[in-house]
């Protein structure tokens, strides 16, 4: 199972106009960008937190999930399906699952649902609304790749072999009863398997030859596949229901998209993603926007933004997590404060899609995951 990346509020000032000395005149409000509602997961040395920011109150509050819900501080993976957060943990050879519904605050656990053994080694964990989905090699050390579907309610499970001759697997993606699992074979060729989590059947497979695949779910609930090589890509949009191809366009971009599930957002004709910076640099990636309609790639100046934040808070920082608000087109970048003492402080940079720093929110813990809404 892939390991996760480890990592009060500032009030906005609204400017108001003044009236003339004669008759009152109705003034239009200033066009000031504000921080929208958002939620994130954070941590310090002892606990995991759920942080809720309320735009109306212009402030946030944190719930200690370790104290209130007994969430294991040392979880190794986090997935989100709708309003349910799933925290995977590993202890003494066994995997367990803690689930938190962020809407009704209900909590459930599934202890020791699968074990590491010579017969089977776990690659990754994912989940649907009522199932645990486990990618595995069987036997351990082989290239025989499969998926186990475990019913959380009754404990029954089934194993489905998916592929042989597998060298490496990528991060999977689950959406609406479909599991998208990609892998690299021993001939350096990528493949993608679309798996039906209801009847445990393979719907279709993709073989990419020399191309690299990256994929996501767009704002309309369609499956979007980016495939290409050496800056020449195609964008293919498929129906989730039957995987019918709805459209396909080619585009050119001087970027490398990581294979597998793509941590990006496709909203209308714009792709909001993380662009790799030339190294060495104090940050690995920066927010970027690719406009498919105009074939323009906008790279935000995260290095300057970072320097402004360092000057504002008086301490060095390093990014830890990335998020995005679809409705307001706003980027969130969590950061950890670089310190030589035992503190575990962090915060959030809130950045508009034109590269303006809207707000800096300092926190007594480090954000590690932004909840998708």
VENHUQUI-V456847 format. One record per pair of residues at least 24 apart in sequence whose ideal C-beta (glycine too) atoms are under 10 Angstrom apart, sorted by the first residue. I is the first residue (numbers start at 0). J is the second residue. Records with the same first field share a line. If there is no record, write none. Layout:
I: J  J
//
This chain:
0: 75  76  87  88  89  94  115  120  121  122  123  124  125  133  134  135
1: 75  76  87  122  123  124  134  168  169  170  171  259
2: 75  76  89
3: 40  74  75  76  77  86  87  320  367  368
4: 77  318  319  320  321  333  367  368
5: 42  319  320  335  365  367
6: 41  42  317  318  319  320  333  334  335  343  345  364  365  366  367  368
7: 58  59  60  61  360  361  362  363
8: 34  50  52  53  56  57  58  59  60  346  347  358  359  360  361  362
9: 34  57  58  311  346  349  358  359  360  361
10: 56  57  58  358
11: 54  57  357  358
13: 57
31: 357
32: 327  328  329  349  350  351  352  353  355  357  358
33: 57  327  329  349  357  358
34: 58  59  324  327  329  331  347  349  357  358  360
35: 324  326  327  329  331  349  357  372
36: 324  326  327  372
37: 322  323  324  327  329  331  347  349  360  369  370  372
38: 84  101  322  368  369  370  371  372
39: 320  322  331  333  347  360  362  364  366  367  368  369  370
40: 64  70  74  77  79  84  86  99  101  320  333  364  365  366  367  368  369  370
41: 319  320  333  335  343  345  346  347  362  363  364  365  366  367  368
42: 70  72  74  319  343  345  364  365  366  367  368
43: 72  342  343  344  345  362  363  364  365
44: 72  341  342  343  364
45: 72  343  364
46: 70  72  343  364
47: 71  72  73  74  77  86  97  99  364  367
48: 362  363  364  365  366  367
49: 84  99  101  104  370
50: 333  347  360  362  364  366  369  370
51: 101  370
52: 331  347  349  358  360
54: 327
57: 358
58: 360
59: 347  360  362
61: 362  363  364
62: 99  101  104
63: 364
64: 97  99  106
67: 104  106
68: 97  99  104  105  106  108
69: 97  106  108
70: 97  99  106  108
71: 95  97  108
75: 124
76: 123  124  125  170
77: 367  368  370
78: 123  124  125  126  127  131  132  170  171  172  173  368
79: 126  173  368  369  370  371  372
80: 125  126  127  128  129  130  173  174  175  371
81: 128  174  175  371
82: 370  372
83: 107  126  127  128
84: 368  370
85: 109  124  125  126  127  131
87: 112  121  123  124  125  126  131  133
88: 124
89: 114  115  121  124
91: 115
92: 116
94: 121  124  131  133
96: 124  126  131  149  151
98: 126  131  151
101: 370  372
107: 151
109: 149  151  154
112: 147  149  151  154  156
113: 147  149  156
115: 139
119: 143  145  147  158
121: 147
122: 146  165  167  168  169  171  180  182
123: 168  169  170  171  180
124: 171
125: 170  171  172  173  178  179  180  196  260
126: 151  173  178  196
127: 151  173  174  175  176  177  178  196  197
128: 173  175  176  196
129: 153  196
130: 156  173  176  178  196  197  199
131: 156
132: 171  173  178  180  194  196
133: 158
134: 161  168  170  171  178  180  182
135: 161  168
136: 165  168
141: 165
142: 166  167  182  184  185
144: 168  180  182  184  190  192
145: 180
146: 171  178  180  192  194  196  199  201
147: 199
148: 178  194  196  197  199
157: 199
158: 199
159: 192  194  195  199  200  201
160: 201
161: 190  192  194  201  204
162: 190  192  201  204
164: 188  190
165: 190
167: 258  259
168: 258  259
169: 212  213  214  257  258  259  260  261
170: 257  258  259  260  261  262
171: 259  260
172: 214  215  216  222  259  260  261
173: 216  260
174: 215  216  220  221  222  239
175: 216  220  222  239  240
176: 239  240
177: 202  216  222  239  240  242
178: 202
179: 205  212  214  215  216  222  224  259  260
180: 259  260
181: 205  207  211  212  213  214  258  259  260
182: 258  259
183: 207  211  258  259
189: 213  226  258  259
191: 224  226  258  259
193: 222  237  239  242
202: 241  242
203: 237  241  242
205: 235  242
207: 258
210: 258
211: 255  256  257  258  259
212: 256  258  259  261
213: 255  256  257  258  259  260  261  262  263  272
214: 256  258  259  260  261  263
215: 260  261  262  263  264  265  270  272
216: 260  261  264  265  371
217: 264  265  266  267  270
218: 264  265  266  267  269  325  326
219: 245  265  266  267
221: 245  246  265
223: 261  263  265  270
224: 261
225: 250  252  254  256  258  261  263  265  270  272
226: 256  258
227: 251  252  254  255  256
229: 253  255
230: 254  255
232: 256
234: 265  270  289  291
236: 265
248: 291
250: 289  291  294  296
251: 294  296
252: 287  289  291  294  295  296
253: 296
254: 287  289  296  298
262: 321  322  323
263: 287  289  321  323
264: 288  322  323  324  325  328  330  371
265: 289  291  325
266: 323  325  326  328
267: 291  292  325
268: 292  293
269: 293  295  297  328  352
270: 296
271: 321  323  324  325  328  329  330  352
272: 296  321  323
273: 301  318  321  323  330  332
274: 298  299  301
276: 301  302
280: 305
281: 305  306  309  315  316  317  318  337
282: 316  317  318  332  334
283: 317  318
284: 318  321  332
285: 318  321  330  332  350  354
286: 321  323  329  330  331  332  348  350  351  352  354
287: 330
288: 328  330  352  353  354
297: 352  353  354
298: 354
299: 330  332  350  351  352  353  354  355
300: 350  354
301: 330  332  348  350  354
303: 354  356
304: 330  332  348  350  354  355  356  359
305: 332  334  348  356
307: 348  356  359
308: 332  334  346  348  356  359  361
309: 334  336  337
311: 356  359  361
312: 336  344  346  359  361
314: 338  342  344  346  361
316: 344  345  346  348  359
317: 345  365
318: 348  366
319: 345  346  347  365  366  367  368
320: 345  347  365  366  367  368  369
321: 366  368  369
322: 347  349  366  368  369  370  371  372
323: 350  352  369  371
324: 349  352  369  371  372
325: 371  372
326: 372
327: 351  352  357
328: 352  353
329: 357  358
330: 354  357  369
331: 360  366  369
332: 366  369
333: 360  362  364  365  366  367  368  369
334: 359  361  362  365  366
335: 362  364  365  366  367
336: 361  362  365
//
